[in-house]
Amino acid sequence: MNYQDEEPGKFDEVVDAGDGVRIVVDPRALLTVVGTQVDWKEDALAAQFVFENPNAKDVCGCGESFST
């Protein structure tokens, strides 16, 4: 996940997450992230986005990468 300063591309998928936040998905990644839920979690050790992807068959230990 990265910040995007420029306007989304013609074929990008734009999701309004509320509070002025938009999530832009590259069209090449769309089929692998369909159905993914994104949440913000904070605890004593970390504050981070948590992704629950029903399409993921395997994930890395840090939770940033997955395979389908």
Secondary structure by P-SEA (a helix, b strand, c coil): cccccccccccbbbbbccccbbbbbcccccccccbbbbbbbbcccccccccccccccccccccccccc
